[in-house]
Structure formats: structure tokens, C-alpha cells
Amino acid sequence: MSAYFARHALLPGGWAVDVRFETDTSGRFASVTPGSAPDGATPLNGLVLSGMPNVHSHAFQRAFAGKTERAGPGGDSFWTWREAMYEMLERIEPDEFEAIAADAYASMLEAGYTNVCEFHYVHNARGGVPYARRTELADRIVSAARRTGIGLTLVPVLYRYSDFGEAPPAARQMRFVLSFDTFAELWRDLYDAYGGDPQIVLGAAPHSLRAVGVGDVPRLVALVRGLGGDRVPLHMHASEQVREVEACLATHGTTPIALLARTVRLDPSWCLVHCTHATGDERRTVAESGAVAGLCPTTEASLGDGIFPAARFVRDGGRIAIGTDSNVSIDVAEELRWLEYVQRLAAQERNLMQTDGVPFVGRALYEAALRGGAQASGGAIGALAPGLRADAIAVRCEDGEDADTALGVALFRSGAWNVTDAVVGGKHVVVESRLRSR
């Protein structure tokens, strides 16, 4: 058991002062008591918040973040970036894969993310040759998470085709490709290995409707729920690119999210990543289902994806979360700032991501991403409350500012987001802004 103390902490009911947190032997909050004395508890230095979940990461892509910023002769897009990603991946073996993931996770913890949903689709060696141990690279992700101390939602991915119409995969995609039966064996192996681990949640993902057959999706849902139950997190890329939407229309006569919704029942276990070019009807379908829209603003900007109308979606009852995706940026404040700012650019208005109950945009943004992120992660996380995993961060703040203003300054003023401490599962993993295990 450990004890921590915060001068200001954002609890589910709002800000509280002089809060003492007690944790139990399982790494959960045993008690959260405002108006307490420190009494030997470890101080957390700054505004104390529940750690932010990162709902979408491809850790290996951190290896070439920022290395594709050179114009090509024929113009550049998501699709030319993807070719560069395939080329880089050819040089990564298991030891490098784990080292890159550990470096990315260390940076996430120092930035305020305390749980990561790893959308894991690199399964094979070069040329699509299976590893002797089917779970080789998934095990490396788990090892990287354990070494750094970050909470992990491992989301193994089914990837079969290169495009709609079950087009054969390209040679450079073969490291991703599994048959459905092989994926099922992989998932069962991972469930046997990690299904009982309190620090790991096992999810599953059909990569996208261009990379799996439509019939694969209900089969995958039945597979994972048959073992793990109805709360297994289900993630999927959806409507990221205009070309993707056009190809789906040409093949199926409808758009990706509409196709998904008539194939399976969407519910709160789903996280649809990007949703950038979802129609108004599709956004309403997602909002009404309780599914989460997993938004990755810095990657979506980096790749030229487009702008998801998040402010309108939230006003209509939609749930959102944030992810680092390509890991070109690992910074909670930057992700949330981009999320708000692109809404302002599109609407030519200010302070859009607020709610009637919380007019402070920084707090409204943080709490919305926290709620949606906890839901999409599938774990007992997302609030400073008894019974939940003891995940917390402390952010240095300006003396004399009220807490809501101080949080807004930390999020919106360049360079002001400084995570001094991070606790994950009751363990103090970041101290004085640096990961202890670095």
C-alpha cells in the first residue's frame, strides 16, 4: 500500500483541496479523502488529475516520426506516407520493436498518459514469415509496457486484404497479414497468457473494412466475446480518408460506418478511430450507440486526413477520446489543444469544446477525453475514485491561479504542460518529470 497527497485534485465531483489517496495491494485506490493532512504521504507536486488514456497507438511508428517531412515530386498524402512506413518497418526486428515501444511508452508517461491502447498489427517477420512463437511481437509490447510501468490495453489486429473487395495484400503488408483462423489462435494464446493480468486488458480489432472482409467482423466479435465476455474492447479504423470512403461506396454502395453498423451491433465496447469523413447520419449512429470516437488530432493533421466535427458530435451526445496514433507527437496538451483549435478554424469561433456545466474549455476537454478514454480502454480507470486503478498525474501550475484557470494555462500556453509526477497502479513511476526506469 502507498499513500499520496495533493493540494488540488480533480475528483469526479469537481476540484478538491488537501486530498489524501490511499492505495491497496492490488494497485487500486482504497480511499480518496479531501480535507486531510499529509501525514507522511508522498506529495504530488501540482494539479493532480487522473492520468489520460491514450486510445490509439502504433508504437513502432515512433521510429520514423518527423522523418517524412520532405515533398515528393508527385505530391504527398496519407498513401505516400504509408509507403514510407512500410519501407521503415522492413528494418525492424523484435529487439528493435521492443526498444522503440519502450521509448514511446516512456515518453507517454512523462507526457501524462498512464494507459495505452496498442493497436498491434505487426505479427510476422519480413515477408510474412511467422515467428516460431506466434505471440512474439505482442509479447514484446507487453514487455515494453511492464518495463516502463504504463497500463496496457493490448489490441491485436486482424488484417487480411489491401483494399475493399478482398484485394490481395501487397508484398509490404505481409508482416501484418493473418488468416482468420491464425488470428483466432493468436488471440486465444494472448488470452491464456494475459487474460488474468490486472495491469493488462486484452481487446481486439478488425483493422478497417478495407483490410478485412465484411463477414470477418461478426466472426471476430463472436470469437473474443466467447472467451472474454461482452466488455472486451473492440477498436477499428473508420472513415479516415476520402479515398477509403469512395472505395467503400464503389464496392458496397454505402459508407464505412454505415456498413459496419448494419454488419454488427455497435455498442459502448466499440472505439471507432478517426471517423474523419463520417456523414451526419453516421455520427448520429455512433453517438446513439454509445461507442467512442477515437480522435488523433496531431496525426490527422500530419497525414492531412481532415477535421472531425468534434464539438458538434459532443453536443449531440457523442463520446470522444484521444490517441497518439503515429506517435509523431506524444503530448497530452498538444493533442487536446489541436482538438480544440481545428474546431475553431473550421467554425471561425472560439471556446467550442465546452459544456453547459463546465465553461472552462481546458477542463471540459480533459474530462471528456478522460471519460471516453477510460471507456475505450476497457479497464477500471479514468477517475480519482475508490475501486479504480490508482492512476494519477501531477501538472505544475502557476501560484495564485484558481485550479480551472491553471489547468487551462497548462493546456493552452505553449510549454506550460509539465508533468512532475505520474502514478500507475499505485506505483510512483515518474518523479520530478522523469520516468524512474529510464
Buried (B, 14 or more C-beta within 10 A) or exposed (E): EBBBBBBBBBBBEEBBEBBBBBBBEEBBBBEBEBEBEBEEBBBBBBBBBBBBBBBBBBBBBBBBBEEBEEEEEEEBBBEEBEEBBBEBBEEBEBEEBBBBBBBBBBBBBBBBBBBBBBBBBBBBBEEBEEEEEBBBBBBBBBBBBBBBBBBBBBBBBBBBBBBBEBEEBEEBBBBBBBEBEBBBBBBBBBBEBBEEEEBBBBBBBBBBBBBBBBEBBEBBBEBBBEBBEEEBBBBBBBBBBBBBBEBBBEBBEBBBBBBBBEBBEBEBBBBBBBBBBBBEEBBBBBBEBBBBBBBBBBBBBBBEBBBBBBBBBBBBEBBBBBBBBBBBBBBBBBBBBBBBBBBBEBEEEEEBBBBEEBEBBBBBBBBBBBBBBBBBBBBBBBBBBBEBBBBBBBBBBEEEBEBBBBBBBBBBEEEBBBBBBBBBBBBBBBBEBEBBEE
